[in-house]
Structures are given as C-alpha cells and as structure tokens.
Amino acid sequence: MTLHLNLFIYPGGHHEAAWRYAGSEPERVMHLSYYAELAQRAEAAKFDAIFFADGPSLMENVQYAARVKPEPLTLLSAIGAVTERIGLIGTASTTYSQPYNLARQWASVDHLSGGRAGWNIVTTGAPNAAQNFGLAEHPVHAERYARADEYLDVVTKLFDSWEDEALVADPASGLYADPDRVHRVDHTGRFFSVAGPLNLPRSPQGRPVYVQAGSSDDGRGFAARWAEAIFTAHQTLGSAQEFYADIKDRAARLGRDPGGVKVLPGISPILGSSQREADELEERLNELTQPAYGLGQLHRLTGVDLSSYDLDAPFPREVLDTGGERSEASRFQLVVDIIQREKPTLRQVLHRLAGARGHRVVAGTPELVADQIQLWHESGAADGFNVMPPYLPGGFDDFVDHVVPILRQRGLFRTEYAGTTLREHYGLDRPASQYTHPLEETA
C-alpha cells in the first residue's frame, strides 16, 4: 500500500515554543514567501499535500505563541500559483459559513489549481467564535454535527449541479453551456434553503477531496459518511488501530469502499543523529514553554482552570468532568487517556501537549522515526501521516533530508508523482455527478 504524507504547516512549527527556538522564523509567518517555500519543498519531496488548520476566532494566550494565521483559501490560491502538483488542503467551518459561498470558493480553488483542492471540514470547537457571527452562544456538539451533515448534502449537490458535459463553449454553434445539463438543487432542510445551481462549471476533481478531523462518536459517524481522508490524533498504536478499524467498518456498512477513506494520524518528529541528541532537542523546546500558555490550552480542552495547582504534583484527575459536553470532544478524551495511562504530573501533561497539541511526538533518530511510520502503516493503524515538524522550516528540512530517503529505500513512499490531482495522489476515484441528463434517463 502506498504511504501518504502531508505537510501540516503551522505558524513557526507545531511545538508551542517553536517561535522562540533559534531554528524558527516567526517574523515570516505573515509573508507569502514563507509558505510558498515550504510548499515547494514539500512538492520537491513528492508529498501528497500541504495542510492548514484554521478557526474563525482569535485563540487565547496570543501573548505567548504565534496564534496569527492567514485565511486558508486565500493562502492556498496564492500557493497554487507557485506549485504544480502538490495537493492544497485547508480548513473551513460548517458552523460559521454558508454552503453556497463556500462551495463557490472551493470550486474556484480546484479550478485554478488544476484539481488539487482538499477541504478539511470542521464544526468549530471554540465557543468564542459565536460572538464573531452575531450568535449568543456556540451550538452544542450534536447540533453542530447535524448542521454539518446537511451542509455536506447541500454543497455536494452544488458541486454536482453542472454535469461534466454542461460547459460546451462552442463558438461555431454559439452554445456556451447546455442548460439541460445545469441543475437547480432546490434544497430545503432544517438549517438551509438553497436553490442553486452553482455559478461555476464542475471542477477538475468533480469536487474537492473531503477531509475531516474529529474522533468523537459524532465525528466518526460523519467521517464514515462523507470523509475521503481523516486527520486524527493518537498516542498509542492500539488506539490508532481501533480508530482505523472502526472507521473502515463504519464506511463499509454505509456501502462505501473502505479503501476510499484514508486515515492519516499526526506525527511530530523531533530528530537527532542519536537518541540523546533528539532527547536534548525535545528538552530544549520544552524548556522554552511558558506554563501560562499550556494551562490556557488545557483550560480550553477540558473546561477546567488548573492555574492554582502545583505543576509538579500528580495531575488532579478528579477535577475533569467526563460526563459533560466537552467529554464528547476527541481531544478531551485524549487528555484523559494520557492521565489514566501515564499518571503524570501537571507539568508533564503540559509538556506532552506542547509538542503537537495532543498528536504523537516521536523523538529519535531518522531510522527510529521511519520504523514507527512503517510499523503503524503496516499494522492497520494508518494509511499515511500528517507530518507536523516541531519547528519550521528546519524541522521539515530534517525530515525530508533524513527520513524520506529511508522510507523510499524501504519501498514505502513515491519517488515521483503518478498523477496531477489530489485525488490521484490519494488513489481516490473522481465522483460522478449525482445528476443525470433527462434525455439519458429516457433513452
């Protein structure tokens, strides 16, 4: 099986103290050249895609970390102009956007990039986003997923509203588009009323690749129905295997090909020429962390303010409400699992989350990191990985220069692209339009 690799680009890098590390370039995070160079480096290494997270509100503790981010669709459009093959995946919320506008934006990115767009579908977990959109409160978890399910129904109809043959553009006949092959969607549901059709022809991939990042029960059900790639966070092989098997089974029970759902956990590699060198780098990064920032992040994940607790005492497991609304979120459960499995101090939990916000951190030699990637890939835990360098750009350069060659030597990763679209990189079929020409129905 082909191993898939994405570069997950986070301002400065994925370790929360990356912006303070000497190998980082925080002064460039609002410059296009910074992201373009990373994308070009990933394309030269034949990565499947680059990926950008996003959220429609300013995250807390901006005084402690690089929390500013360019808007992903704008950024991906610019990067698409200076790259040729690499996939372009960005995040957009179904809770804080409207289906027609977002469908039009993603179709535009797919057209302008020649079929390289991927949409990371999120429902948004940040409660403070509601106030940016005139809402009194953030919708509860289950309602956000119910809205997202209808949202995907609507945008899929919009992406399909032009049949592939609808755009004729024949100067001789004077026919630009065949109106019989352009369809209204006339959707009326609980959350949306959308007439359609989209005001763009069908894009090169039919629609952007649907990507999802959420491991709660609601998230798994949504992913099994809609997702073609899933970004997930796991600390252990067993947890990753359980998630992988569950997602594939759910997809199969819905009549989907499980191979058409790619599971891509995050991995943050901290590399050294020896284990001691890698451990020392991880320790240096952790020494640059600021507890106030980590406590703020933990508060956001768990809903509990732990700032008055002793950092070097055992984590107070009893303060976590495992029956509340937050307990449905996958990252909340990930924190609980770390605490139950490792019995850490509060400071140790902060350091675990500092590495990559709950994604797996592997510190070691290139051989050790390649071994872990191969083990998870061949043990039914991952179809590939979101590579999350601890600092940028140097952390990614080290991965490309030292880990990728090992993966290639083992026959796990491509040396050249076989196709031009993101669907082709992932081995996904181009979906047919759900609309059939009326004349063909009666033929």
Secondary structure, DSSP 4 states (H G I P E B T S, - for coil): -PPEEEEE--TT-SSTTGGGSTTB-GGGTT-HHHHHHHHHHHHHTT-SEEEE---SSPPS-TTTS------HHHHHHHHHTT-SSSEEEEEEESSSS-HHHHHHHHHHHHHHHTS-EEEEEE----GGGGGGGT-SSPPPHHHHHHHHHHHHHHHHHHHHSB-TT-EEEETTTTEEE-GGGB----EE-SS-EE----SSPPBTTBSPEEEE---SHHHHHHHHHH-SEEEE--SSHHHHHHHHHHHHHHHHHTT--GGGSEEEEEEEEEE-SSHHHHHHHHHHHHHT--HHHHHHHHHHHHS---TTS-TTSBP-GGGS-TTSGGGGSHHHHHHHHHHHHH--BHHHHHHHHHHHTTSEEEEE-HHHHHHHHHHHHHTTS-SEEEE--SSTBHHHHHIIIIIHHHHHHTT-S-SS-S-SSHHHHHTPPPPPPS---HHHHT-
